[in-house]
Amino acid sequence: MIADVTVTDPTRDWSYLSEGGSTIVFSYVGPSHPTYNGKVLRLRKLPRNSPQHAHTTPRGDSLEEADDPSIAFQDIVTSCLIPTAHLPVLHAVRVSFHWLKELAGVTEVHRPVTRAADSIDIYRRKAVLATDLVGRTGWAVEIKPKWGFLPSAEYLSQSTRQLKLQHCRFCMHAHFKRLNQNSVFSTYCPLDLYSGDENRVRKALRSLWEAWVESQGKSNNLRLFNEGEMVDPEDTRTLSRLLTKLDGSSRSNATTSDLLPLFINALLPLILSTSLFSILAHHQKTLDSLDIEGLSQLWSRLHPGVPLGHDEPEPTMVEWDAFIKTYLGGEDETLRYHMLAYLLSATFKDCSVILRPKYKDWAEGIEGSLTVIDLDLKSVSKMHTWETLDREIVQNFAEGAEERTLCQQ
């Protein structure tokens, strides 16, 4: 039996939490309810310029709608590769046009202006109910670790091989963004976070923190939550509340400098004691065995003159099921296999990890936790865009990076 969220009040029972490129998340804050306590509601978004926004009435709410694909994708694919202890619990729930429209109406004021190009897809009839990992108690850290490997040299071109073998994709992309998108400077290198080495992990955490502070909390790679509220590095109140949570002090003028050592010391043992990051890096690399360059070469041999991925059908869940069995049993050399493998690698490259570290009043005998989120399906239609971006990033880095710090695998 699928729960019906419309029994709750959209204007009072759900609080805006965060959002990404394709979804927006709300935390349940209403009266105690056995179904919704400790849960978040994950809703799909729709571009404002979509033709669907021209509709002002629901599109046949009586029609049955399939569950959100993220549920089946986790059941069939990602749960075979990531231990279930590190995955959120996902359930389909019913929503309605009028309920979503009312929720959307009270949400816009809380959303960042950078997300103004899209809004809640109010025409959906199902959403996803998931574990609330940032919760009303404790504190949580969201890290988007990104690419955790250097590619194999085998399929790289002469013009890119040296750069790609010495500099990770994230660091080259960060350079590209600084020059073309005015993003903040960051010394974060994902390979440090994935390394398992205490000094390098410590360096990665410090770099993530510094970029978070410099970006005024808008960094895509780090977010902090305290009792369900996002911590703002520019807001002394949220900083002071987190400081109280971590060391029990009652100061009202906490700074990011006060919190940095506590942040690192809380996260370090959690990261060093888990195999989760090595699992993510392993699948990122083995699924992307050709690099986008090698995949493009394979595509061009079979489809000369056709852009990578053009008119290629999106994989069905049946196909994903067959793919994961092949991947776990031994590699296939067909183009279609490598296309799906690259898509799944992209999912792992773009995921986030929610860490719930210990704090001052943490109950004895209970360990911290790490959960992977945002394991969304990627579209074949993005392949050509990714290929073009890869070429631009490497070319930009080759021409403009004056100080090229080597990335260490």
C-alpha positions as CSV (number, residue, x, y, z in Angstrom):
1,M,0.0,0.0,0.0
2,I,1.5,3.3,-1.1
3,A,1.3,6.1,1.5
4,D,-0.5,9.3,0.5
5,V,1.4,12.4,1.4
6,T,-1.7,14.6,0.7
7,V,-3.0,13.7,4.2
8,T,-0.3,16.1,5.5
9,D,-0.4,19.9,5.3
10,P,1.9,21.1,2.5
11,T,2.2,24.6,4.0
12,R,3.2,23.6,7.5
13,D,4.3,20.0,7.7
14,W,7.2,20.1,5.2
15,S,10.3,22.4,5.4
16,Y,12.5,23.2,2.5
17,L,15.9,21.5,3.0
18,S,18.0,21.5,-0.2
19,E,17.9,20.9,-3.9
20,G,20.1,19.7,-6.8
21,G,19.9,19.9,-10.5
22,S,16.8,17.6,-10.9
23,T,15.2,17.2,-7.5
24,I,14.2,19.3,-4.5
25,V,14.0,17.9,-0.9
26,F,11.7,18.7,2.0
27,S,12.0,17.5,5.6
28,Y,9.0,16.5,7.6
29,V,8.4,18.8,10.5
30,G,4.7,18.2,11.2
31,P,2.9,16.4,14.0
32,S,4.2,12.9,15.0
33,H,3.3,10.5,12.3
34,P,4.4,6.8,11.9
35,T,5.0,7.1,8.2
36,Y,6.6,10.5,8.0
37,N,8.7,10.9,11.2
38,G,12.3,11.0,10.3
39,K,11.7,11.2,6.6
40,V,12.3,13.6,3.7
41,L,10.2,14.1,0.6
42,R,12.1,14.1,-2.7
43,L,10.3,15.8,-5.6
44,R,11.3,16.1,-9.3
45,K,11.8,19.5,-10.8
46,L,10.7,20.9,-14.2
47,P,12.3,23.8,-16.2
48,R,10.0,26.9,-16.1
49,N,10.2,27.2,-19.8
50,S,8.9,23.6,-20.3
51,P,5.6,23.4,-22.3
52,Q,4.1,21.5,-19.4
53,H,4.1,24.7,-17.3
54,A,1.5,26.1,-19.7
55,H,-1.0,23.7,-18.1
56,T,-3.0,25.2,-15.2
57,T,-4.9,22.0,-14.4
58,P,-3.8,18.5,-13.5
59,R,-3.2,16.0,-16.3
60,G,-5.6,13.1,-15.4
61,D,-4.7,12.4,-11.8
62,S,-6.7,9.2,-12.1
63,L,-4.1,7.7,-14.4
64,E,-1.5,5.3,-12.8
65,E,2.1,6.6,-12.8
66,A,5.2,4.5,-12.4
67,D,7.3,4.9,-9.3
68,D,10.2,7.3,-9.5
69,P,13.0,5.6,-11.5
70,S,15.4,6.3,-8.7
71,I,13.7,3.6,-6.6
72,A,14.0,0.8,-9.2
73,F,17.5,2.0,-10.1
74,Q,18.6,1.6,-6.4
75,D,16.9,-1.8,-6.1
76,I,18.3,-3.2,-9.4
77,V,21.7,-1.5,-9.8
78,T,23.3,0.6,-7.0
79,S,22.4,-1.8,-4.2
80,C,24.4,-4.5,-6.0
81,L,27.5,-2.3,-5.8
82,I,27.2,-0.3,-2.6
83,P,26.5,-2.0,0.7
84,T,22.9,-1.4,1.7
85,A,24.1,0.0,5.0
86,H,25.4,3.0,3.1
87,L,22.2,3.5,1.1
88,P,19.0,5.4,2.1
89,V,15.6,3.7,2.4
90,L,13.4,4.8,-0.5
91,H,9.7,4.4,-0.9
92,A,7.2,5.6,-3.4
93,V,4.4,7.9,-2.1
94,R,1.4,9.5,-3.7
95,V,1.1,13.3,-4.3
96,S,-1.4,15.4,-6.2
97,F,-1.4,18.4,-8.5
98,H,-3.2,20.7,-6.0
99,W,-1.0,19.5,-3.0
100,L,2.2,20.1,-5.0
101,K,1.0,23.4,-6.3
102,E,0.3,24.6,-2.7
103,L,3.7,23.4,-1.5
104,A,5.4,25.1,-4.5
105,G,3.7,28.4,-3.6
106,V,5.2,28.6,-0.1
107,T,8.6,27.3,-1.2
108,E,9.9,29.8,-3.7
109,V,10.9,32.3,-1.0
110,H,13.3,29.8,0.5
111,R,15.0,28.8,-2.7
112,P,18.4,30.2,-3.9
113,V,18.2,32.5,-6.9
114,T,20.6,30.2,-8.7
115,R,17.8,27.7,-8.9
116,A,15.2,30.1,-10.4
117,A,15.2,28.4,-13.8
118,D,13.2,25.5,-12.6
119,S,10.5,24.6,-10.1
120,I,8.6,21.6,-8.6
121,D,7.0,19.4,-11.2
122,I,3.5,19.7,-9.9
123,Y,2.2,17.4,-12.6
124,R,3.7,14.3,-10.9
125,R,1.5,11.9,-9.0
126,K,4.3,10.1,-7.2
127,A,7.3,11.2,-5.2
128,V,10.0,9.5,-3.1
129,L,10.0,9.3,0.6
130,A,13.5,8.7,2.0
131,T,15.4,8.5,5.2
132,D,16.0,12.0,6.7
133,L,19.8,11.9,7.0
134,V,20.2,15.5,8.3
135,G,17.4,15.2,10.8
136,R,16.2,17.2,13.7
137,T,18.9,15.8,16.1
138,G,22.6,15.7,15.7
139,W,24.6,17.3,12.9
140,A,25.4,16.1,9.4
141,V,27.9,16.9,6.7
142,E,27.2,16.5,3.0
143,I,30.3,16.0,0.8
144,K,30.2,15.6,-3.0
145,P,33.6,13.9,-3.4
146,K,33.6,13.7,-7.2
147,W,36.1,11.8,-9.4
148,G,38.5,9.6,-7.3
149,F,40.9,8.2,-9.9
150,L,43.3,9.0,-12.7
151,P,42.5,7.3,-16.0
152,S,44.3,4.5,-17.8
153,A,46.8,5.7,-20.5
154,E,45.7,3.1,-23.0
155,Y,42.9,5.1,-24.7
156,L,44.2,8.6,-24.2
157,S,45.4,10.7,-27.1
158,Q,48.9,12.0,-27.4
159,S,47.7,15.5,-26.7
160,T,45.9,14.7,-23.5
161,R,47.8,11.7,-22.0
162,Q,50.4,13.5,-20.0
163,L,47.9,16.0,-18.5
164,K,45.3,13.4,-17.7
165,L,47.7,11.0,-16.1
166,Q,49.1,13.7,-13.8
167,H,46.1,15.9,-13.0
168,C,42.7,14.6,-11.9
169,R,39.6,15.6,-13.7
170,F,38.2,17.6,-10.7
171,C,41.3,19.8,-10.4
172,M,41.4,20.5,-14.2
173,H,37.7,21.3,-14.1
174,A,38.1,23.6,-11.1
175,H,40.7,25.5,-13.1
176,F,38.3,25.8,-16.0
177,K,35.5,27.1,-13.7
178,R,37.7,29.7,-12.1
179,L,38.6,31.1,-15.5
180,N,35.2,30.8,-17.2
181,Q,32.6,30.9,-14.4
182,N,34.4,33.0,-11.7
183,S,34.1,30.2,-9.1
184,V,36.2,30.4,-5.9
185,F,39.7,29.1,-5.8
186,S,39.9,25.7,-4.1
187,T,42.9,23.5,-3.2
188,Y,40.6,20.5,-2.8
189,C,41.7,17.4,-4.7
190,P,39.4,14.3,-4.5
191,L,42.3,11.9,-4.6
192,D,43.4,13.2,-1.2
193,L,40.0,12.4,0.3
194,Y,39.9,8.9,-1.3
195,S,43.5,8.1,-0.4
196,G,43.0,6.6,3.0
197,D,46.0,8.5,4.2
198,E,45.4,10.5,7.4
199,N,47.5,13.5,6.4
200,R,45.9,13.7,2.9
201,V,42.4,13.2,4.1
202,R,43.0,16.0,6.7
203,K,44.3,18.2,3.9
204,A,41.2,17.4,1.8
205,L,38.8,18.3,4.6
206,R,40.6,21.6,5.3
207,S,40.4,22.5,1.6
208,L,36.7,21.6,1.4
209,W,36.1,23.8,4.4
210,E,38.1,26.8,3.1
211,A,36.2,26.7,-0.2
212,W,32.9,26.5,1.7
213,V,33.9,29.6,3.7
214,E,35.2,31.5,0.7
215,S,32.0,30.7,-1.4
216,Q,29.8,31.9,1.6
217,G,28.4,28.4,1.8
218,K,27.5,28.1,-1.9
219,S,30.2,25.5,-2.6
220,N,28.8,22.5,-4.3
221,N,31.2,20.1,-2.6
222,L,30.4,20.7,1.1
223,R,27.3,21.5,3.2
224,L,26.7,21.3,6.9
225,F,23.5,20.8,8.8
226,N,22.7,21.1,12.5
227,E,19.4,19.7,13.8
228,G,18.0,19.9,10.3
229,E,19.1,23.5,9.6
230,M,21.8,24.3,7.1
231,V,24.8,26.0,8.6
232,D,25.8,29.3,7.0
233,P,29.5,30.3,7.3
234,E,28.3,33.9,7.2
235,D,25.8,33.5,10.0
236,T,27.2,33.6,13.6
237,R,24.0,32.1,15.0
238,T,24.2,28.9,13.0
239,L,28.0,28.7,13.6
240,S,27.5,29.2,17.4
241,R,24.7,26.5,17.6
242,L,27.0,24.0,15.8
243,L,29.9,24.9,18.1
244,T,27.7,24.2,21.1
245,K,26.7,20.8,19.6
246,L,30.4,19.9,19.0
247,D,32.1,21.0,22.2
248,G,29.4,22.1,24.6
249,S,30.5,25.8,24.7
250,S,27.8,28.5,25.0
251,R,29.5,31.2,22.9
252,S,27.3,33.4,20.8
253,N,30.1,34.7,18.5
254,A,31.6,31.5,17.0
255,T,33.6,31.8,13.8
256,T,34.5,29.3,11.1
257,S,38.1,29.2,12.5
258,D,36.7,28.0,15.8
259,L,34.8,25.2,14.1
260,L,37.5,24.0,11.6
261,P,39.6,21.8,13.9
262,L,36.4,20.3,15.5
263,F,35.1,19.6,12.0
264,I,38.2,17.8,10.9
265,N,38.7,15.8,14.1
266,A,35.0,14.6,13.9
267,L,35.1,13.5,10.3
268,L,38.6,12.1,10.1
269,P,38.0,8.8,12.0
270,L,34.7,8.2,10.2
271,I,36.4,8.5,6.8
272,L,39.5,6.6,7.7
273,S,37.5,3.7,9.2
274,T,35.2,3.1,6.2
275,S,35.8,1.3,2.9
276,L,33.0,3.4,1.2
277,F,35.2,5.8,-0.5
278,S,37.5,3.1,-2.0
279,I,34.3,1.3,-3.2
280,L,33.1,4.5,-4.9
281,A,36.5,5.1,-6.5
282,H,36.7,1.5,-7.7
283,H,33.4,1.6,-9.5
284,Q,34.1,5.0,-10.9
285,K,37.3,3.7,-12.5
286,T,36.3,0.2,-13.6
287,L,33.1,1.5,-15.2
288,D,35.0,4.3,-17.0
289,S,37.7,2.0,-18.3
290,L,38.0,3.7,-21.7
291,D,37.8,7.4,-20.7
292,I,35.4,9.5,-22.7
293,E,38.1,9.7,-25.4
294,G,38.2,5.9,-25.8
295,L,34.4,5.7,-25.8
296,S,34.2,8.3,-28.5
297,Q,36.7,6.4,-30.6
298,L,34.7,3.2,-30.3
299,W,31.5,5.1,-31.1
300,S,33.1,6.7,-34.2
301,R,34.2,3.4,-35.6
302,L,30.6,2.2,-35.6
303,H,28.9,5.5,-36.2
304,P,31.2,7.6,-38.3
305,G,30.3,11.3,-38.5
306,V,27.5,10.9,-35.8
307,P,27.9,12.8,-32.5
308,L,28.5,10.5,-29.5
309,G,25.2,9.1,-28.2
310,H,23.0,10.6,-30.9
311,D,19.7,8.8,-31.2
312,E,21.0,6.1,-28.8
313,P,18.0,4.8,-26.8
314,E,17.9,5.3,-23.0
315,P,18.5,2.0,-21.2
316,T,15.5,0.3,-19.6
317,M,15.5,-1.2,-16.2
318,V,15.5,-4.7,-17.8
319,E,18.7,-3.7,-19.6
320,W,20.2,-2.3,-16.5
321,D,19.5,-5.6,-14.7
322,A,21.3,-7.5,-17.5
323,F,24.1,-5.0,-17.5
324,I,24.8,-5.3,-13.7
325,K,25.0,-9.0,-14.0
326,T,27.5,-8.8,-16.8
327,Y,29.6,-6.2,-15.0
328,L,29.8,-8.3,-11.9
329,G,30.5,-11.4,-13.9
330,G,33.1,-10.1,-16.3
331,E,33.5,-7.2,-18.8
332,D,31.7,-7.1,-22.2
333,E,33.4,-5.4,-25.1
334,T,30.3,-4.2,-26.9
335,L,29.7,-0.5,-27.5
336,R,26.4,-0.6,-25.7
337,Y,28.0,-2.2,-22.6
338,H,30.6,0.6,-22.5
339,M,27.9,3.3,-23.0
340,L,25.9,2.0,-19.9
341,A,29.1,1.6,-18.0
342,Y,30.1,5.2,-18.6
343,L,26.6,6.4,-17.5
344,L,26.8,4.4,-14.3
345,S,30.4,5.7,-13.6
346,A,29.0,9.2,-14.1
347,T,26.3,8.5,-11.4
348,F,29.0,7.5,-8.9
349,K,31.2,10.5,-9.9
350,D,28.3,12.9,-9.1
351,C,26.9,11.4,-5.9
352,S,27.1,12.9,-2.5
353,V,27.9,11.3,0.9
354,I,26.1,12.2,4.0
355,L,28.3,11.8,7.1
356,R,26.8,11.8,10.6
357,P,29.8,12.2,12.9
358,K,29.7,11.9,16.7
359,Y,29.2,15.0,18.9
360,K,29.5,16.0,22.5
361,D,26.3,14.3,23.8
362,W,26.6,11.3,21.4
363,A,25.2,8.1,23.0
364,E,27.9,5.6,23.9
365,G,28.1,2.4,21.7
366,I,26.6,4.1,18.7
367,E,28.8,4.6,15.7
368,G,28.7,7.4,13.1
369,S,27.2,6.7,9.7
370,L,27.9,7.4,6.0
371,T,25.2,7.2,3.4
372,V,25.4,7.7,-0.4
373,I,22.7,9.9,-1.9
374,D,22.0,11.4,-5.3
375,L,22.6,8.2,-7.2
376,D,20.5,9.3,-10.1
377,L,20.4,7.8,-13.5
378,K,22.3,9.8,-16.2
379,S,21.0,10.3,-19.7
380,V,22.6,9.0,-22.9
381,S,21.7,12.4,-24.4
382,K,24.5,14.0,-22.2
383,M,27.2,11.9,-23.8
384,H,28.2,14.4,-26.5
385,T,28.1,17.3,-24.1
386,W,30.4,15.4,-21.7
387,E,32.8,14.7,-24.6
388,T,32.9,18.4,-25.6
389,L,33.3,19.5,-22.0
390,D,36.2,17.1,-21.5
391,R,38.0,18.4,-24.5
392,E,37.5,22.0,-23.4
393,I,38.6,21.4,-19.9
394,V,41.9,19.7,-20.9
395,Q,42.6,22.3,-23.6
396,N,41.9,25.1,-21.2
397,F,44.1,23.5,-18.5
398,A,47.0,23.0,-21.0
399,E,46.9,26.6,-22.1
400,G,46.2,28.4,-18.8
401,A,47.5,26.5,-15.8
402,E,50.7,28.2,-14.8
403,E,51.2,26.2,-11.6
404,R,50.3,22.6,-12.2
405,T,50.3,20.8,-8.9
406,L,50.5,17.1,-9.6
407,C,47.6,14.9,-8.3
408,Q,48.7,11.8,-6.5
409,Q,46.8,8.6,-7.1
